[in-house]
Amino acid sequence: MLKLLEVLKSHEPVTLQEFLTRKVFSYANVPYRIKPYEQLLANPKETVDFDPVQNELIGRRVKAKGSDGKLIWGSDEQIHLINLTEKMLILLLAKISNFVPEAGIWLNTQRPEWNDANNALVGNGAFMVTLYHLRRYLVFCLETFRSLEQSEVSISAEVARLFLALRRVLKCHEPLLAKPIGDRSRRRILDDLGRAGCRYRKKIYAGGFSGRMISVKGKRLLDFFNVALAFADESIKANRRPDGLYHAYNLIKLDRDGEILIRRLYTMLEGQVAVLSSGCLSAEESLGLLMALKRGELFRADQYSYLLYPNRQLPRFIEKNNIPGKEIARSRLLKKMLVDGNSLLVERDVNGRYHFNAAIASVRDLHRIFEKLSLAGHARLVDDEKTTVLEIFERLFDHQSFTGRSGTFFGYEGLGCIYWHMVSKLLLAVQETFFRALDSGVSQPMLRKLAESYYDIRSGIGDCKSPGEYGAFPMDPYSHTPAQAGARQPGLTGQVK
């Protein structure tokens, strides 16, 4: 949407300004409901419910009104119309209500933000790529709404209340930006933002939009964009890696002590593309990133291009699920199970190695076994040892950092794979960086180096290669190139986008 708005601003700036106050936009009525915030905290992997009543209502309206029946209607039985200001604002508010400082946007809607190959990060993950793009969106909003600084604009009362609530939260916590944000402060910010978003959803789910409009001052909008931009910039700065690249995904742990702990994942190409596109890096910083990218483990020399993620050797089957003897020794429960010959939790093979029961696929399975053992007379031992066994299990399997097919497959968006869509986006991001640098008046030597980086990336894309190098007809757009073969999947999800 942002790219389309940028094009509209470039070609029809007057039309864009008119749309800010003109009520010709609407909301889609989606019959799914995000659970309350406290339930998101309790189980961030199961957060969305289907609403059959709303689905039936949509079906009846479609029969009576056609496709307009799929939109949100007001109590007056008319489509609830809004202006572009509200349309742009609600997208921003939805993301900010799930903002985890220095981690990104919390992936709590049972789907990844962009790369479905990383769908296993849902619940445990936060996405910096969305925040990088959100940063560019905030700059666009600041430029676009400057014309309304001395005036007011009407938006739905419910959205206005959410806007004011999120603005209060960010302004309240703004002093924390003076230094790196601590784990406890991070949790307080997310709690305040998340509960504000929850109140908004509860109101809309229960009764829809009231139809009442509230005027919001342009100065307040600009103030909100500025403070949100300050939080975004602080988080982006915190996600710079020692090698000059930037994190794309982070793992978050919602600790019972009221903290949010962050674990950084390995580097990904989409993170570098997004941070270049965000506009937050100077020409010098952008060039440094591109040089680090070329030196790093994402560069694939045989195709003279870039992988989505670093390639790596996966452990063989017999190398998995081996519990070290020292871990067995520190757990009275595991030792008791082995002595009793009870294989519900662990078993010992003919070679004397220890393994968790093959039927245990997740922590939930472990909890079910704990319940069985408690009922079988081991309640006290289970209570004493439960945390220890869970720690051993997670240390062994590290399920939290499992990304999905990106870390287990070898084609599509998997290991050793070049995804041409992302390489093409990298090329575009470098081109945008060059023209931003040109407009800002950087030196000619710096411009030359950025141009050289652009053409260096360009030389690795299909139509600069022979059919033998590319593995296909070079002028056709392709989806991906796996490690063991030439280009695959013509068209489809590749450079066509």
C-alpha positions as CSV (number, residue, x, y, z in Angstrom):
1,M,0.0,0.0,0.0
2,L,2.8,2.4,0.9
3,K,4.4,2.1,-2.6
4,L,1.1,2.8,-4.2
5,L,0.6,5.9,-2.0
6,E,4.1,7.1,-2.8
7,V,3.2,6.8,-6.6
8,L,0.0,8.7,-6.0
9,K,1.8,11.4,-4.2
10,S,4.4,11.7,-7.0
11,H,1.8,11.9,-9.8
12,E,-1.4,13.2,-8.2
13,P,-0.5,15.1,-5.0
14,V,-3.7,17.1,-5.0
15,T,-5.8,13.9,-5.2
16,L,-3.9,12.4,-2.2
17,Q,-4.6,15.5,-0.1
18,E,-8.3,15.5,-1.1
19,F,-8.6,11.8,-0.1
20,L,-7.3,12.6,3.5
21,T,-10.7,14.2,4.3
22,R,-13.0,12.6,1.7
23,K,-15.2,9.7,3.0
24,V,-14.9,7.3,0.1
25,F,-13.1,4.4,1.8
26,S,-14.4,1.4,3.8
27,Y,-13.5,-1.5,6.1
28,A,-13.7,-5.2,5.1
29,N,-15.7,-7.3,7.5
30,V,-13.5,-10.3,8.3
31,P,-15.3,-13.0,10.4
32,Y,-12.3,-13.8,12.6
33,R,-11.7,-12.4,16.0
34,I,-8.3,-11.8,17.7
35,K,-8.5,-13.0,21.3
36,P,-8.1,-10.6,24.3
37,Y,-4.6,-9.5,25.1
38,E,-4.3,-11.6,28.3
39,Q,-5.1,-14.7,26.2
40,L,-2.4,-13.7,23.7
41,L,0.1,-13.7,26.5
42,A,-1.1,-17.1,27.8
43,N,-0.8,-18.8,24.4
44,P,0.5,-16.6,21.6
45,K,0.3,-19.5,19.1
46,E,-3.5,-19.8,19.3
47,T,-4.9,-16.3,19.1
48,V,-7.7,-16.2,16.4
49,D,-11.3,-17.5,16.6
50,F,-13.8,-17.9,13.8
51,D,-17.0,-16.0,14.3
52,P,-19.8,-18.1,12.7
53,V,-22.5,-15.5,13.6
54,Q,-20.7,-12.8,11.8
55,N,-20.0,-15.1,8.9
56,E,-23.7,-15.8,8.5
57,L,-24.5,-12.1,8.6
58,I,-21.9,-11.4,5.8
59,G,-23.5,-14.2,3.8
60,R,-27.0,-12.7,4.1
61,R,-25.7,-9.3,3.2
62,V,-23.9,-10.6,0.1
63,K,-27.1,-12.2,-1.1
64,A,-29.0,-9.0,-0.6
65,K,-26.4,-6.4,-1.5
66,G,-23.7,-8.1,-3.6
67,S,-20.0,-7.8,-2.8
68,D,-20.7,-4.7,-0.7
69,G,-22.1,-7.1,1.9
70,K,-18.5,-8.0,2.7
71,L,-17.9,-4.5,4.1
72,I,-18.6,-3.2,7.6
73,W,-22.0,-1.6,7.8
74,G,-23.2,0.9,10.4
75,S,-26.2,0.8,12.6
76,D,-28.0,2.9,10.0
77,E,-27.7,-0.1,7.6
78,Q,-25.3,1.9,5.4
79,I,-21.7,1.1,4.6
80,H,-19.5,2.7,7.2
81,L,-17.4,5.2,5.1
82,I,-14.2,6.7,6.2
83,N,-11.5,9.0,4.8
84,L,-7.9,8.1,3.8
85,T,-6.6,9.6,7.1
86,E,-8.4,6.9,9.1
87,K,-7.5,4.2,6.6
88,M,-3.8,5.1,6.9
89,L,-4.0,5.5,10.6
90,I,-5.7,2.2,11.5
91,L,-3.0,0.2,9.7
92,L,-0.4,2.0,11.7
93,L,-2.3,1.6,15.0
94,A,-2.8,-2.1,14.5
95,K,1.0,-2.6,14.1
96,I,2.0,-0.3,17.0
97,S,-0.4,-2.0,19.4
98,N,1.8,-5.1,18.9
99,F,5.2,-3.3,19.0
100,V,7.9,-4.9,21.2
101,P,10.7,-2.3,21.6
102,E,14.0,-3.4,20.2
103,A,12.5,-6.7,18.9
104,G,9.9,-5.6,16.3
105,I,6.3,-6.3,15.6
106,W,5.0,-9.3,17.6
107,L,3.9,-12.2,15.3
108,N,0.7,-13.0,17.2
109,T,-2.0,-13.5,14.5
110,Q,-1.1,-17.1,13.6
111,R,0.6,-16.1,10.4
112,P,4.0,-14.6,9.4
113,E,4.1,-11.1,8.1
114,W,5.7,-11.9,4.8
115,N,7.8,-15.1,4.5
116,D,5.5,-18.1,5.0
117,A,8.6,-20.3,5.1
118,N,9.2,-18.8,8.6
119,N,5.6,-19.5,9.9
120,A,6.9,-21.5,12.9
121,L,8.0,-18.3,14.4
122,V,4.4,-17.3,15.1
123,G,3.9,-16.5,18.8
124,N,7.6,-16.7,19.7
125,G,8.8,-14.2,17.1
126,A,8.9,-10.5,16.5
127,F,9.5,-9.1,13.0
128,M,11.9,-6.3,12.5
129,V,11.2,-6.2,8.7
130,T,7.7,-4.8,9.4
131,L,9.2,-2.2,11.7
132,Y,11.7,-1.2,9.0
133,H,8.8,-0.7,6.5
134,L,6.8,1.0,9.2
135,R,9.6,3.5,9.6
136,R,9.3,4.5,6.0
137,Y,5.5,4.7,6.4
138,L,5.9,7.0,9.3
139,V,8.1,9.4,7.3
140,F,5.6,9.3,4.5
141,C,2.8,10.2,7.0
142,L,4.8,13.1,8.4
143,E,5.3,14.5,4.9
144,T,1.7,13.9,3.9
145,F,-0.1,15.2,7.0
146,R,2.0,18.4,7.3
147,S,-0.7,20.1,5.3
148,L,-3.2,19.4,8.1
149,E,-0.9,20.8,10.9
150,Q,-3.1,23.8,11.5
151,S,-6.4,22.1,11.0
152,E,-8.5,19.1,12.1
153,V,-9.7,15.9,10.5
154,S,-12.7,13.8,11.5
155,I,-12.2,10.0,12.1
156,S,-14.4,7.3,13.7
157,A,-14.7,7.8,17.5
158,E,-13.5,4.3,18.2
159,V,-10.3,4.8,16.1
160,A,-9.8,8.3,17.6
161,R,-9.8,6.8,21.1
162,L,-7.3,4.1,20.1
163,F,-5.1,6.7,18.5
164,L,-5.1,8.9,21.7
165,A,-4.5,5.9,23.9
166,L,-1.5,4.7,21.9
167,R,-0.1,8.3,21.7
168,R,-0.4,8.5,25.5
169,V,1.5,5.3,26.0
170,L,4.4,6.3,23.7
171,K,4.6,9.8,25.2
172,C,4.6,8.3,28.7
173,H,7.5,6.0,27.9
174,E,9.4,8.4,25.6
175,P,12.1,9.2,28.3
176,L,13.2,5.6,28.1
177,L,14.7,6.3,24.6
178,A,17.6,8.0,26.2
179,K,19.3,4.6,26.7
180,P,18.8,1.0,25.7
181,I,15.4,-0.2,26.9
182,G,15.4,-2.8,29.6
183,D,13.5,-6.1,29.7
184,R,11.0,-5.0,32.3
185,S,10.4,-1.6,30.6
186,R,9.9,-3.5,27.3
187,R,7.2,-5.6,28.9
188,R,5.4,-2.5,30.4
189,I,5.4,-0.8,27.0
190,L,4.0,-3.9,25.2
191,D,1.4,-4.4,28.0
192,D,0.2,-0.8,27.7
193,L,0.0,-0.9,23.9
194,G,-1.5,-4.3,23.7
195,R,-4.3,-3.6,26.2
196,A,-5.2,-0.4,24.4
197,G,-5.5,-2.4,21.2
198,C,-7.5,-5.0,23.0
199,R,-10.0,-2.4,24.2
200,Y,-10.5,-1.2,20.7
201,R,-11.1,-4.7,19.3
202,K,-13.5,-5.6,22.1
203,K,-15.6,-2.5,21.3
204,I,-15.7,-3.2,17.5
205,Y,-16.3,-6.9,17.9
206,A,-19.2,-6.3,20.3
207,G,-21.1,-3.5,18.5
208,G,-19.2,-2.3,15.5
209,F,-18.7,1.4,14.7
210,S,-21.1,3.8,16.4
211,G,-21.1,6.2,13.4
212,R,-19.9,9.0,15.7
213,M,-16.9,11.0,14.4
214,I,-14.3,12.9,16.4
215,S,-12.1,15.7,15.1
216,V,-8.4,15.1,15.7
217,K,-5.9,18.0,15.5
218,G,-3.3,17.8,12.8
219,K,-0.6,18.7,15.3
220,R,-1.5,15.7,17.4
221,L,-1.2,13.4,14.4
222,L,2.2,14.8,13.6
223,D,3.3,14.5,17.2
224,F,2.2,10.9,17.3
225,F,4.1,10.1,14.0
226,N,7.2,11.8,15.5
227,V,7.3,9.9,18.8
228,A,6.5,6.6,17.0
229,L,9.4,7.3,14.6
230,A,11.7,7.9,17.6
231,F,10.8,4.5,19.0
232,A,11.3,2.9,15.6
233,D,14.7,4.5,15.1
234,E,15.8,3.4,18.6
235,S,14.8,-0.2,17.8
236,I,16.5,-0.2,14.5
237,K,19.7,1.1,16.0
238,A,19.5,-1.8,18.6
239,N,19.2,-4.3,15.8
240,R,22.5,-3.5,14.1
241,R,24.7,-6.5,14.2
242,P,28.5,-6.3,14.9
243,D,29.2,-7.2,11.3
244,G,27.2,-4.2,10.0
245,L,24.1,-6.1,8.9
246,Y,20.7,-5.9,10.6
247,H,18.5,-8.5,12.3
248,A,15.3,-9.5,10.5
249,Y,13.6,-11.8,13.1
250,N,13.9,-11.9,16.9
251,L,12.7,-14.5,19.4
252,I,10.9,-13.1,22.5
253,K,10.1,-14.8,25.8
254,L,7.3,-13.3,27.9
255,D,8.8,-14.0,31.3
256,R,6.6,-14.6,34.3
257,D,8.6,-12.0,36.2
258,G,7.2,-9.3,34.0
259,E,10.0,-9.1,31.5
260,I,10.5,-9.7,27.8
261,L,13.7,-11.4,26.9
262,I,15.1,-11.1,23.3
263,R,17.1,-13.7,21.4
264,R,18.5,-12.7,18.0
265,L,18.2,-15.1,15.1
266,Y,20.7,-15.5,12.3
267,T,21.0,-12.9,9.5
268,M,18.4,-12.9,6.7
269,L,18.5,-11.1,3.3
270,E,15.0,-9.7,3.8
271,G,16.2,-7.8,6.8
272,Q,19.0,-6.1,4.8
273,V,16.5,-5.2,2.0
274,A,14.0,-3.8,4.4
275,V,16.5,-1.6,6.4
276,L,17.9,-0.2,3.2
277,S,14.3,0.6,2.1
278,S,13.4,2.2,5.4
279,G,15.4,5.3,4.7
280,C,17.0,5.3,8.2
281,L,20.6,4.7,7.0
282,S,22.9,7.3,5.6
283,A,24.7,6.7,2.3
284,E,27.9,5.7,4.2
285,E,25.9,3.3,6.4
286,S,24.1,1.8,3.4
287,L,27.4,1.2,1.6
288,G,28.9,-0.4,4.7
289,L,25.9,-2.8,4.8
290,L,26.3,-3.7,1.2
291,M,30.0,-4.4,1.6
292,A,29.3,-6.5,4.7
293,L,26.6,-8.4,2.8
294,K,29.1,-9.2,0.0
295,R,31.7,-10.4,2.5
296,G,29.2,-12.4,4.5
297,E,27.7,-15.9,4.5
298,L,24.7,-14.9,2.4
299,F,26.8,-14.4,-0.8
300,R,26.7,-17.4,-3.1
301,A,29.7,-17.2,-5.4
302,D,28.6,-19.8,-7.9
303,Q,25.5,-17.7,-8.8
304,Y,27.1,-14.4,-7.9
305,S,24.0,-13.6,-5.8
306,Y,22.5,-13.8,-2.4
307,L,20.8,-16.5,-0.3
308,L,17.8,-15.8,1.8
309,Y,19.6,-17.2,4.9
310,P,22.9,-18.8,5.6
311,N,23.3,-22.3,4.3
312,R,24.1,-24.9,6.9
313,Q,24.4,-28.7,7.5
314,L,21.5,-30.2,9.3
315,P,22.1,-32.9,11.9
316,R,21.4,-36.5,10.8
317,F,18.5,-38.4,12.4
318,I,20.6,-40.4,14.8
319,E,22.3,-37.2,16.0
320,K,19.0,-35.8,17.3
321,N,17.2,-36.5,20.6
322,N,20.3,-37.6,22.5
323,I,20.1,-36.5,26.1
324,P,23.6,-36.0,27.6
325,G,24.3,-38.2,30.6
326,K,25.0,-35.2,32.8
327,E,21.4,-34.0,32.1
328,I,20.0,-37.3,33.2
329,A,22.2,-37.2,36.3
330,R,20.8,-33.9,37.5
331,S,17.1,-34.9,37.2
332,R,15.7,-37.2,40.0
333,L,12.5,-37.7,37.9
334,L,14.3,-38.9,34.8
335,K,16.5,-41.2,36.9
336,K,13.5,-42.6,38.7
337,M,11.7,-43.3,35.4
338,L,14.7,-45.2,34.0
339,V,15.1,-47.3,37.2
340,D,11.4,-48.2,37.1
341,G,11.5,-49.0,33.4
342,N,8.9,-46.4,32.7
343,S,9.4,-45.0,29.2
344,L,6.7,-42.4,29.2
345,L,9.4,-39.7,29.5
346,V,12.7,-41.2,28.6
347,E,14.3,-44.5,27.5
348,R,17.8,-45.9,27.2
349,D,18.8,-47.6,23.9
350,V,21.0,-50.7,23.4
351,N,24.1,-48.4,23.1
352,G,23.4,-46.9,26.5
353,R,22.3,-43.5,25.1
354,Y,19.2,-41.7,26.5
355,H,16.3,-40.3,24.5
356,F,13.0,-38.6,25.1
357,N,10.1,-40.8,24.2
358,A,9.6,-40.5,20.4
359,A,5.9,-39.6,20.9
360,I,6.8,-36.3,22.7
361,A,6.5,-33.6,20.0
362,S,6.1,-30.5,22.1
363,V,6.1,-29.0,25.6
364,R,2.3,-29.7,25.7
365,D,3.0,-33.4,25.4
366,L,5.4,-33.2,28.3
367,H,2.7,-31.5,30.5
368,R,0.2,-34.3,29.6
369,I,2.8,-36.8,30.8
370,F,3.4,-34.9,34.0
371,E,-0.3,-35.1,34.7
372,K,-0.3,-38.9,34.2
373,L,2.8,-39.3,36.4
374,S,1.2,-37.2,39.1
375,L,-1.9,-39.3,39.1
376,A,0.3,-42.4,39.3
377,G,1.8,-41.4,42.6
378,H,4.7,-39.2,41.5
379,A,3.0,-35.8,42.2
380,R,5.7,-34.4,44.6
381,L,8.6,-35.5,42.4
382,V,6.9,-34.1,39.3
383,D,6.3,-30.7,41.1
384,D,9.9,-30.6,42.1
385,E,11.4,-31.7,38.8
386,K,9.0,-30.3,36.2
387,T,11.0,-27.1,35.5
388,T,14.3,-29.0,35.2
389,V,12.9,-31.5,32.7
390,L,11.3,-28.7,30.6
391,E,14.7,-26.9,30.6
392,I,16.5,-30.1,29.4
393,F,13.9,-30.7,26.7
394,E,14.1,-27.1,25.4
395,R,17.9,-27.0,25.6
396,L,18.0,-30.2,23.5
397,F,15.5,-29.3,20.8
398,D,15.3,-25.5,21.0
399,H,11.8,-25.5,19.5
400,Q,11.5,-21.7,20.0
401,S,14.1,-21.0,17.3
402,F,12.6,-23.4,14.8
403,T,11.6,-21.2,11.8
404,G,9.6,-23.6,9.6
405,R,10.5,-24.9,6.2
406,S,13.1,-22.2,5.7
407,G,15.4,-24.2,8.1
408,T,14.6,-27.7,6.9
409,F,13.7,-27.7,3.2
410,F,16.3,-27.4,0.4
411,G,14.1,-25.8,-2.3
412,Y,11.6,-22.9,-2.6
413,E,12.6,-20.6,0.3
414,G,14.7,-23.2,2.0
415,L,18.4,-23.9,2.8
416,G,20.9,-22.9,0.2
417,C,18.2,-21.2,-1.9
418,I,18.3,-17.9,-3.8
419,Y,14.9,-16.3,-3.9
420,W,14.9,-14.1,-6.9
421,H,12.0,-11.9,-5.7
422,M,14.1,-10.9,-2.7
423,V,17.3,-10.3,-4.8
424,S,15.2,-8.1,-7.1
425,K,13.9,-6.2,-4.1
426,L,17.5,-5.7,-2.9
427,L,18.4,-4.2,-6.3
428,L,15.4,-1.8,-6.0
429,A,16.4,-0.9,-2.5
430,V,20.0,0.0,-3.6
431,Q,18.6,2.0,-6.5
432,E,16.4,4.0,-4.0
433,T,19.4,4.5,-1.8
434,F,21.4,5.9,-4.7
435,F,18.8,8.4,-5.6
436,R,18.2,9.5,-1.9
437,A,22.0,10.0,-1.7
438,L,21.9,12.0,-5.0
439,D,19.1,14.2,-3.7
440,S,20.9,14.8,-0.4
441,G,24.0,16.0,-2.1
442,V,26.6,13.3,-1.0
443,S,30.0,13.3,-2.7
444,Q,30.6,11.9,-6.1
445,P,33.0,9.1,-4.9
446,M,30.2,7.9,-2.6
447,L,27.6,8.0,-5.4
448,R,30.0,6.0,-7.6
449,K,30.4,3.3,-5.0
450,L,26.7,3.0,-4.5
451,A,26.2,2.8,-8.3
452,E,28.9,0.1,-8.4
453,S,27.1,-1.9,-5.7
454,Y,23.9,-1.6,-7.8
455,Y,25.4,-3.0,-11.0
456,D,27.3,-5.6,-9.0
457,I,24.0,-7.0,-7.7
458,R,22.4,-6.5,-11.1
459,S,25.1,-8.7,-12.7
460,G,24.0,-11.7,-10.7
461,I,20.4,-11.6,-11.9
462,G,19.2,-13.9,-14.8
463,D,19.4,-11.8,-17.9
464,C,23.1,-11.0,-17.2
465,K,23.9,-14.7,-17.3
466,S,24.2,-17.4,-19.9
467,P,21.6,-20.2,-19.9
468,G,24.3,-22.5,-18.5
469,E,24.9,-20.3,-15.6
470,Y,21.3,-19.5,-14.9
471,G,20.0,-23.0,-15.6
472,A,17.1,-21.7,-17.6
473,F,16.3,-19.1,-20.3
474,P,17.8,-15.9,-18.8
475,M,15.1,-13.5,-19.9
476,D,12.3,-15.4,-18.0
477,P,11.6,-14.4,-14.4
478,Y,12.0,-17.3,-12.0
479,S,11.1,-17.9,-8.4
480,H,14.2,-19.5,-6.9
481,T,17.5,-21.3,-7.5
482,P,18.2,-24.2,-5.1
483,A,21.7,-25.2,-4.2
484,Q,21.7,-28.4,-6.3
485,A,20.1,-27.1,-9.5
486,G,19.4,-24.2,-11.8
487,A,16.5,-21.7,-11.7
488,R,13.1,-23.2,-10.8
489,Q,9.5,-22.1,-11.1
490,P,9.1,-19.7,-14.0
491,G,7.1,-16.6,-13.2
492,L,4.9,-17.3,-10.2
493,T,6.2,-15.7,-7.1
494,G,9.5,-14.6,-8.6
495,Q,10.6,-11.3,-10.1
496,V,7.2,-10.7,-11.6
497,K,6.2,-9.0,-8.2
